[in-house]
Amino acid sequence: MNLLRHISILMILLLIPLSVSAGIIEGRHAYRKGDFAAARHEFESDLHAGATGNYFLAMMYLRGEGLARDDVRGLGLLKISADQGYAAARYHLGKLHLYGHGVKKNRSLALSLLHSAATDDDYRAVVLLKIIRNGSRGERKDQEQVVAGVRQKAHAGKPVAQLTLAFMHLVGDGVAKDRNQELRWYKAASLKNARAGFMLALMYYFGDGVPQNPVEAVRIMRLAAERGDYRAQYYLGTFYYHGVVAQMNRQSAAAWFKKSAEAGYAEAQLVYGMVLLSGDGVGQDRGLAIEWLGKAARQDNSRAKEVIGELLTYRGRPHSTTPVDPLAVRQSDATQSDSQLRLEGKGLILDQGEYGLKFSLPNIYDAYAPQSKLQSRTVLEKLQGATFEIIFRTPD
């Protein structure tokens, strides 16, 4: 179709399938190896590091790992990460307020932060809260009891304790930093814990602390998805969509996107809306697509807002009887050159007559961030998806 023949919208979701050039995965990998300079560079250079990146940077500042110790900077980043919902940050900040280290001693705030961390499956917080109820014996003794309590439950087969112990071996909290022990406990926890399975699948996919093994990554991701982890459901959909390991299967991809979207994951709602809009792997339904894009937009997903805004603003918008949240609509008069159609890499181009689409799936950036707090918009908005540009076809 001649680009000059119709006024239409071309939405482009840039393709970088399941890979990152900088950020959380590389930062953790460098941190695990003790290459703190590289870890700092990755965490600081990635605009989408979010809660996880802020936590690791905070710990590096507070401990002086690879940079000059700076308690003020470290505490500031730790609070940001805690506010974003990261359980490890809330646990650590809760301890600081409990014992009065670098911050004002505040038992009430400490208990609130620890309860939040415990709810989000940080088993250290569970043990410490029990210790506090029985009477604190001071920070050093309490820490020894926390480590002992987590280890005891991990060896007894409690998945949440195993998941926590794996993380403790990554960051060196009361135990030695040990990648072998970290992997051991992630593997143990993944047998029953969907979150641990999701984490382990990412490690195998990216070769993060283990030899890269996409086949094992897909196997473990599928198990985590079947157990209900909505991030695993979403990324399993991306595996099917891009044909990772097995043959591409857009129908299966759409089915997993839908499961994740129904669980409330904003990125899945965005992508499921896009596949409904294009009929890619699922029957085309423009009205239902607007519904799902609207749900993502109401979770402050900026990409969903832009898609809806462009669809409603320009001629050729899909008909929908579904009311759209006005906050989701953002008008744009941007214009782009036709040369932007020439993109490198794989992608999907569809021409619906009224508008064309070329899109692909988002990246993994903050995959390690909390997943149990669907109401925590500050976390969801940090989970990066793809971006898109608009190109307009001018009339004859």
N, C-alpha and C positions, 0 to 999 in steps of 0.2 A: 504494500500500500504506500502511495506517495505521501510523504509526511506533510506536504503542503495542501492536501486535499480536504482535510477535516480539522476542526477545532476539537482537540481531545486532550486527555491527560495521560502522561506516561510516568508511572511511579516506578522508581528503581530502588530496590533494597539491595545494597551492595553485597557481593558474595565474597566471604572469607570463611569457607565452611569449616566449622569446628577447629579453628586454629587461631592462635594469637601470636603477635610479634613481640609483645611486651606485656607485662602486668603480673597478675596474680600467679598464674602457673609458673612462669619463669622466676618470679620473685621468690616463691616458696622453694623452688628447686635450688636456687642460689643460696637461700637461707639454710636449707638442709645441708648443703655442702660446706657451710661456713664462709661462703663468699659474700660477706655482708655489704661490700661496696656495690657489687652487682645487684644484690637484693634491694638495696636502697634505691638504686637507679631505676629498677623495674617498678617498684612500688610507687615511687614519686613521679615517674614519667607516664604512668597509666592513669588517665583521667577517670577511669571506671573502676579503680581499685576498690572504692567504697569501704564498707565496714571492715572487710578482711585486711585490705592494704593498710588502712589506718591503724588497725590493731598491731600488725607486725612492725610498722614504723614506730608506733608508740613504745613497744617493747625494746626496740633497738635504741631509741633515745633514752629510755629509763635505765637500760643496762649498759649503755655505752658500747654497743656491739657494732664495730666498724665505723663509728663516728663519735664525736665528743658527747659525753653524757649531758643531757639537757632535760631536767625533770619538768620544767615548765612546758616545753614543747611536747614532751612525752605524755604528760597528764592531759594536755589539751587534745591530742590525737586520741588518747584512750577514751576520753569523755565523748568525743564525736562518734567513735566506733560503738560505744555503749548506747548512745542515743539512736544509732542506726540499727540497733537490735542484735549486735553480735554478742553471743552468750559468753565467750571467753573474756571479752572486754568488760562485761558487766560483772563477771566473777572477780576479775582482778581489781576493778574499781571498788567493788563492794568490800574487798579485803582492805584496801587502802583506807576507806572510811571507817572500817571496823577498828583498825589499829591506829589510825591517825597518822599515816605516813604520807607526807607531802600535801595532805589535804586535812581539813578540819575533821576531827573525830565525830562521827555521826552514826550512831547505832541504828536509828530508824532508817536512814537512807541505805546503810550497809545491808540491812535485812531485806529491804525492798529489792535492791540490785541482786542479791544472792538468790532470793526467791524467783526472780525473773530468769536468772541463769539456770537454776535447777529445773524450771518449767521447760526450758529449751534444751534439756538433756545434757547439761554439764554436770557430771556426777560429782565433781569436786565440791560444787555448791551444795549438793544434797548432803554430803558427809559433813561439811563445815557447819551447816545449819543444825545438824544433829549435835555436833560438838558444842555449839553455842548454847543450845537448850540444856545440855548437861553441865555447862560451866566451862568457859574458856580457861586454858592454862597458859595463855600467852602465845604470841605468834609462832615462835619456833616449835613449841610442842604441838600446837594446833596443826601446823603444816605437816609435821611428821605423821600425825593421826590421819590427816586427809590423804596423804600418799598411801598409808597402810590400808585405809578403808577402801580406796579405789582399787588397789591391787587385789585385796581380798575378794571383792565382788567380781573383778575381772576374771580371776582364776576360778571363781565359782560359776562362771559362764553367764554373767549378767551383761547383755550386749551394750547397754548404755555405759557401763563402767569400762568395758573393753574399748569402746569408741573414745571415751575420755582419756584412757591411759595411752592410746595411740597418739592423741594430740599432745599429751604431756611429754612424750618422748620426742615429739617434733620440736617443741619450744623449750624443753629442758626445765619444766616446772616441778621441782622437787625430785626429779629423776634425771639421769644422764640423757643428753641428746643421742638418740640411737635409731638410725633409719631401719635397721633390721627389726628392732622391737616395735617400732611404729608400724611397719608393714605387718608384722605378726598379729598385732591386736586389731588392725583394720580388717585383716582377713577373718579373724575370729568373730568380730562383731558383725561382719557382712553376712554371715550365715543366717542371722535372724533380724538384723537391723537394716532397714531400707536406706537410711541416711548413710550408714557406713558403706553399704554397697555402692551407692552413688559416688561417694568419695573415691572408693577403690577403683571403680570403673574409669573415672577421670585419670587416676594415676597410671593405669595401664594404657589408656588411649594416648596420653601425652608422654609416656615414659618418664613420669615424675616420681623418681625414687625407686622405680622398678624398670626392667627392660620393657620397651614399648611393645604392646601386644594388642592390636585392635580387635582380634577375634575374642580374646578374653574380656576386653572392655565391653564389647557388645553383649556377651553372655551375662556378665555381671549387671550391666545396665538394665537388661531385660528383666532380670530377677528383681532388682530394686523397683522398677516400674510396676511390675505385677504386684509387688507388696504395697504399692500406693504412694511412693515418693513422687510428688508431682514434677519435681525438676527432672528426675530420671525419666518420667513419662515424656516430658518435652524433648529431652535430648535423645531419647530412643527414637522419637519421631524424626529428629534431624538425621540420625543414622540411616533410617529407612529412606528418607527423602533424598539423601545424597548417595545412597548405595554403598555405605561403609561396610566392608567385608562381603556382604551378600549383595544380590541384585537389587537395584533401586525398586522401591515399592511405594508409590505415592498414596495408594489407598490405606496401607498400614500407617504411613506417616500421618495422614489426616486423622485417622482414628486415635492415635496417641496424642496428637495435638489437642483433640477434642477432650480427651480425658483430663489432660493437664489444665486446659482452659476451664473445664467445669469445676476443677478443684480451686480455681481462683487465681491461677498464675498469670500475671498480666502479659508476659512475653508470649505465652501460648495463646492467649486470647487474641493478641495482635496477629500472630501468624495464622491461627485458625480462621480469623476473619479474612485474611488475605487469600487463603486457599478457597474459601467459600466464594469470595468475590470473583476469582478466576476459574473456579470449577476444576481445580488441580487436585485430583485424587478423591474428589467428593463432588456431589451434584452442585452445580452453581446455584447460589441463592443469595442474591445481592441484598435483600432485606435482612436476612439472618446475618450476613456478613457485617452490615452496619451495626446490628445489635452487639456482636462480639467486639467489634472495634470500639463501640461506645463503652463497653464494660472495661476494656483496657484503658481507654482514655480517662474514665472516672477513677482509675487507680493512678492517674497522673502520668500515664505512659505517653511521652511526647510524640513518639512516632505514630501512635494510633490517632492522636489529636490532629496531626498534620494530614494523615490520609483522609480522615473524615472531613476536615476543613476543605481540602482540595476537591473531594467528591461532591460536596454540597455547594461549593462556591462557583464551579465552572459548569458550563453546559455539557450535557452528557452524563450528569450524575445519575447513579442507579436509583430507581424508584424504591421507596421504603415507606411503609405505613408506621414503622416503629419510631416513636419520638426519640430524638437525639439530644443528649445533654448539651445545652448551649456552651458550656465550658469546654466541650470537646471540639468546638468548631473554631478554627483559626484561619482567617482569610490570608491569601498570599497572592501577590501580583508578580512574583519572581518569574523571570524568563531565562531559558537556558539555550545554548546553541545546539544545533542538530548533531554536532560532532560528539556530543556526550553519549550518543547511542553506541558508539564504538567502545565497548568495554571488554577488558581482558577477562578470561576465565569462563567458568560454566555459569549457566543461568537459565531462566525460563522466560521466553517472550511469548506473550499472548496478545492477540488483537481481537477485541470484542466489538469492533466497529465504533462503539461510542468512546472507548478508551482502550489503551494498550497497557500491558503490565510487563515489567521485567523485574523479577524479584528473587530473592533467595533467603536463606535462614540466618538468624543471628549467631553471634559468637558466644563462647563461654568466657565470661570475664570474672564475675563474682560468684562462681559456682560454690564456693565454700561458705558463703554467707548463710545466715539462719534461714530455715525454710518453714518453721512451724508457725510463724507469726504472719498470717495472711493479712492481718489488719495493719501491719507495720508498713505504711506506704513509703517511709523513708528508705526501707530496705529494698522494696520492689523497684523503686525508681532508680536505684543504683545498679540494678541488674541490666546489663547492656544488651540490647539487640542490635539489629542492623539499622542503617539510616537510609534515607531515600532522597532523591532529587526529583524535581518536576521539570519536564520539558513540554512546551505547548506547541501544538501544531497550528500554524497560522492559516487563515482562510485563503482561498484563491483570490 
